[in-house]
Amino acid sequence: MAKSKKKFEQMLEELEKIVMKLENSQLPLEESMKSFKEGLDLSEQCSKSLDEIEGKISVLLTGPDGEIAEQLFDNVEG
């Protein structure tokens, strides 16, 4: 799991660099378009990675009878 997290963090850092480059510089149109497409691709990859991780997350809860029950993260109230 640490491997996925590191990969996600690297993708997010790359995306942040692209956004900063687009916001803070006067790039030629062609280079701006290329950077924008790279940013969109990275954003999609990050979103997919988060969706996969969210699907795997579960929270252990102790029921009223003292037993531990596994519940999907989406079903947890709070």
Sequence and secondary structure as in RCSB ss.txt:
>XXXX:A:sequence
MAKSKKKFEQMLEELEKIVMKLENSQLPLEESMKSFKEGLDLSEQCSKSLDEIEGKISVLLTGPDGEIAEQLFDN
VEG
>XXXX:A:secstr
 HHHHHHHHHHHHHHHHHHHHHHHS   HHHHHHHHHHHHHHHHHHHHHHHHHHHH EEEEE TTS EEEEEGGG
   
